[in-house]
Amino acid sequence: MATVEIMKRWAVLTVLLYALALLALTVPLILLAFAGKGSFTVKTAAEIYLQWGYWLWLAILVGGQALLLLLPLKITERRFIPRRSLKVPCIVTAFLLANLLFAGILDVLCATFREEGINVFSYLVPFNLDLDHPKTIEVVVSAIVTLLAFWVIWTIVFRHFADSDDPDSLLKRVVRWLLAGSILELLVAVPSHVIVRRRDDCCAPVGTFWGIATGIAIMLLCFGPGVYFLFAERFQRLKPKSPDAEK
């Protein structure tokens, strides 16, 4: 029982450290990505903390980290893990991979078509919205629809692995795919951001910065379950065996 409680505390600590890391890296990353703009200061970058969208984004990432830690925690407890429980990490992983794919496509579009790269998604909306800012709403709606479509596709892919992999193998696959996906996305996002900054584009750097932020955030997220699981295995090996087990 004590071991389970220790593992739960480490899981909570892992989630808190991830949240603190994102909070601490936000302003430095913004300053680094938009360095050189005359009116861009630390105060300007820190205004991101006043935006509700930022806290929603943070809550989603921290929630994903917590959900991914449920599987290694159950493995550590040596509990029976039904197949339906494996759906949660598969759905979470599919959502994160969908964000990486969407961000990678957005990076390429911004680097290729400048500001129009962001507006490409608006052409996916087959109707006109009679609102104050119809173009912006169309872009947001079409972006959400595209992201949901990617999420469904990745969920179908990982559903296959949930039916065939054991929990240990599934966890390792999740960490491996997220790490590889985030690295690949960053390899696209960083050069794209350099291109749009050198051209002094107006809105395109925002799109490529989103790709950089997504790649780094998910890269840090995937380390949580992997490191926690390694710690749990190490803890189990170092734990003294009971007299009954030695017999």
C-alpha positions as CSV (number, residue, x, y, z in Angstrom):
1,M,0.0,0.0,0.0
2,A,2.8,2.3,0.8
3,T,4.4,1.7,-2.6
4,V,1.2,2.6,-4.4
5,E,0.9,5.9,-2.4
6,I,4.5,6.8,-3.2
7,M,3.9,6.1,-6.9
8,K,0.8,8.3,-6.8
9,R,2.7,11.1,-5.2
10,W,5.4,10.8,-7.9
11,A,2.7,10.9,-10.6
12,V,1.3,14.2,-9.1
13,L,4.8,15.6,-8.8
14,T,5.4,14.8,-12.5
15,V,2.3,16.6,-13.6
16,L,3.1,19.6,-11.5
17,L,6.7,19.8,-12.8
18,Y,5.4,19.6,-16.4
19,A,3.0,22.5,-15.7
20,L,5.7,24.6,-14.1
21,A,8.0,23.9,-17.0
22,L,5.5,25.1,-19.5
23,L,4.8,28.2,-17.4
24,A,8.5,29.0,-17.1
25,L,9.3,28.4,-20.8
26,T,6.5,30.4,-22.2
27,V,7.9,33.9,-22.0
28,P,11.5,33.0,-22.9
29,L,10.3,31.0,-25.9
30,I,8.1,33.9,-27.1
31,L,11.0,36.4,-26.7
32,L,13.3,34.0,-28.6
33,A,10.9,33.4,-31.4
34,F,10.1,37.1,-32.0
35,A,13.4,38.7,-31.1
36,G,14.3,41.7,-33.2
37,K,10.9,43.4,-33.2
38,G,11.4,46.9,-31.7
39,S,8.2,47.1,-29.7
40,F,8.4,43.5,-28.4
41,T,9.5,43.4,-24.8
42,V,9.3,41.1,-21.8
43,K,6.1,42.9,-20.7
44,T,4.5,42.3,-24.1
45,A,5.4,38.6,-24.0
46,A,4.1,38.2,-20.4
47,E,0.7,39.5,-21.5
48,I,0.1,35.9,-22.8
49,Y,-0.7,35.0,-19.2
50,L,-3.7,37.3,-19.4
51,Q,-5.2,35.4,-22.3
52,W,-7.8,32.7,-21.5
53,G,-6.8,30.7,-24.5
54,Y,-3.3,30.2,-23.1
55,W,-4.7,28.7,-19.8
56,L,-7.1,26.5,-21.8
57,W,-4.1,25.3,-23.9
58,L,-2.1,24.7,-20.6
59,A,-5.0,22.8,-19.0
60,I,-5.4,20.5,-22.0
61,L,-1.7,19.6,-22.1
62,V,-1.5,19.1,-18.3
63,G,-4.7,17.0,-18.5
64,G,-3.1,14.9,-21.2
65,Q,0.0,14.4,-19.1
66,A,-2.2,13.2,-16.2
67,L,-4.2,10.8,-18.3
68,L,-1.1,9.3,-19.9
69,L,0.3,8.6,-16.4
70,L,-2.8,6.5,-15.5
71,L,-1.5,3.5,-17.4
72,P,2.0,3.3,-15.9
73,L,0.4,3.8,-12.5
74,K,-1.9,0.8,-13.0
75,I,1.1,-1.2,-14.2
76,T,3.1,-0.3,-11.1
77,E,0.2,-1.4,-8.9
78,R,0.2,-4.8,-10.7
79,R,-3.5,-4.5,-11.2
80,F,-5.4,-6.3,-13.9
81,I,-5.8,-3.8,-16.8
82,P,-8.9,-4.4,-19.0
83,R,-8.7,-3.6,-22.7
84,R,-11.2,-0.8,-22.4
85,S,-8.8,1.0,-20.1
86,L,-6.2,1.2,-22.9
87,K,-8.6,3.3,-24.9
88,V,-7.8,6.4,-22.8
89,P,-4.0,6.6,-23.6
90,C,-4.8,5.8,-27.2
91,I,-7.3,8.7,-27.5
92,V,-5.0,11.1,-25.7
93,T,-2.0,10.1,-27.9
94,A,-4.2,10.4,-31.0
95,F,-5.1,13.9,-30.0
96,L,-1.5,14.9,-29.4
97,L,-0.4,13.4,-32.7
98,A,-3.3,15.2,-34.5
99,N,-2.0,18.5,-33.1
100,L,1.5,17.7,-34.3
101,L,0.3,16.9,-37.8
102,F,-1.9,20.0,-37.9
103,A,1.0,22.2,-36.7
104,G,3.4,20.7,-39.2
105,I,1.0,21.3,-42.1
106,L,0.4,24.9,-40.9
107,D,4.2,25.5,-40.7
108,V,4.6,24.4,-44.4
109,L,1.6,26.5,-45.5
110,C,3.0,29.6,-43.7
111,A,6.5,29.2,-45.1
112,T,5.1,28.6,-48.7
113,F,2.1,31.0,-48.9
114,R,2.9,33.6,-46.3
115,E,-0.2,35.0,-44.6
116,E,-2.4,33.2,-47.0
117,G,-1.1,29.9,-45.6
118,I,-3.2,30.5,-42.5
119,N,-6.3,31.4,-44.6
120,V,-6.0,28.1,-46.6
121,F,-8.2,26.4,-44.0
122,S,-11.0,28.9,-44.5
123,Y,-11.6,27.3,-47.9
124,L,-12.7,24.1,-46.2
125,V,-15.9,25.9,-45.0
126,P,-18.5,25.5,-47.7
127,F,-20.7,28.4,-46.4
128,N,-20.3,32.1,-45.6
129,L,-20.7,33.2,-42.0
130,D,-22.6,36.5,-41.6
131,L,-20.6,37.8,-38.6
132,D,-18.4,40.8,-37.7
133,H,-15.2,38.9,-38.6
134,P,-16.3,36.1,-41.0
135,K,-12.8,35.3,-42.3
136,T,-11.4,34.8,-38.8
137,I,-14.4,32.6,-37.8
138,E,-14.1,30.5,-41.0
139,V,-10.4,29.9,-40.3
140,V,-11.1,28.9,-36.7
141,V,-14.0,26.6,-37.6
142,S,-12.1,24.9,-40.5
143,A,-9.0,24.5,-38.4
144,I,-11.0,22.8,-35.6
145,V,-12.7,20.5,-38.2
146,T,-9.3,19.6,-39.7
147,L,-7.9,18.8,-36.2
148,L,-10.9,16.6,-35.4
149,A,-10.5,14.7,-38.6
150,F,-6.8,14.1,-37.8
151,W,-7.8,13.0,-34.3
152,V,-10.3,10.4,-35.6
153,I,-7.7,9.0,-38.0
154,W,-5.0,8.6,-35.3
155,T,-7.6,7.2,-32.9
156,I,-8.4,4.4,-35.4
157,V,-4.7,3.7,-35.9
158,F,-4.0,3.4,-32.1
159,R,-7.2,1.4,-31.5
160,H,-5.5,-1.3,-33.5
161,F,-2.5,-1.2,-31.2
162,A,-4.7,-1.2,-28.1
163,D,-6.3,-4.5,-29.3
164,S,-3.0,-6.2,-30.0
165,D,-0.4,-4.7,-27.6
166,D,0.0,-5.5,-23.9
167,P,0.0,-2.4,-21.6
168,D,3.8,-2.2,-21.4
169,S,4.3,-2.4,-25.1
170,L,1.5,0.2,-25.7
171,L,3.1,2.6,-23.2
172,K,6.5,2.3,-24.9
173,R,4.8,2.8,-28.3
174,V,3.0,5.9,-27.1
175,V,6.1,7.5,-25.8
176,R,8.2,6.6,-28.8
177,W,5.6,7.9,-31.3
178,L,5.1,11.2,-29.4
179,L,8.8,11.8,-29.1
180,A,9.5,11.0,-32.7
181,G,6.5,13.1,-33.9
182,S,7.5,16.1,-31.8
183,I,11.1,16.0,-33.1
184,L,9.9,15.7,-36.7
185,E,7.4,18.5,-36.3
186,L,10.2,20.8,-34.8
187,L,12.4,20.0,-37.7
188,V,9.7,21.5,-39.9
189,A,8.6,24.3,-37.6
190,V,12.0,25.9,-36.8
191,P,13.2,26.3,-40.5
192,S,9.7,27.5,-41.4
193,H,9.8,30.1,-38.7
194,V,13.3,31.3,-39.8
195,I,12.0,31.7,-43.3
196,V,8.9,33.7,-42.4
197,R,10.9,35.9,-40.0
198,R,13.5,36.7,-42.7
199,R,10.7,37.8,-45.0
200,D,9.3,39.9,-42.3
201,D,5.8,38.5,-42.8
202,C,3.0,39.8,-40.7
203,C,0.9,36.9,-39.5
204,A,2.8,33.9,-40.8
205,P,5.3,33.9,-37.8
206,V,2.4,33.4,-35.5
207,G,1.5,30.2,-37.3
208,T,5.1,28.8,-37.3
209,F,5.5,29.8,-33.6
210,W,2.5,27.8,-32.8
211,G,4.2,24.8,-34.4
212,I,7.4,25.4,-32.3
213,A,5.3,25.7,-29.1
214,T,3.3,22.6,-29.9
215,G,6.4,20.5,-30.7
216,I,8.3,21.5,-27.5
217,A,5.2,21.1,-25.3
218,I,4.5,17.6,-26.5
219,M,8.1,16.6,-26.4
220,L,8.2,17.6,-22.7
221,L,4.9,15.8,-22.2
222,C,6.1,12.5,-23.6
223,F,9.0,12.5,-21.2
224,G,6.7,12.3,-18.2
225,P,5.2,8.8,-18.7
226,G,8.5,7.5,-19.9
227,V,10.6,8.8,-17.0
228,Y,7.9,7.9,-14.5
229,F,7.7,4.4,-15.8
230,L,11.4,3.9,-15.6
231,F,11.4,5.2,-12.0
232,A,8.6,2.8,-11.1
233,E,10.5,-0.2,-12.5
234,R,13.6,0.9,-10.7
235,F,11.7,1.3,-7.4
236,Q,10.2,-2.2,-7.8
237,R,13.6,-3.8,-8.3
238,L,15.0,-2.0,-5.2
239,K,12.1,-2.8,-3.0
240,P,12.9,-5.6,-0.5
241,K,11.2,-8.8,-1.2
242,S,8.8,-10.2,1.3
243,P,9.6,-13.4,3.2
244,D,6.8,-15.2,1.4
245,A,8.1,-14.2,-2.0
246,E,11.6,-15.6,-1.2
247,K,10.1,-18.9,-0.3
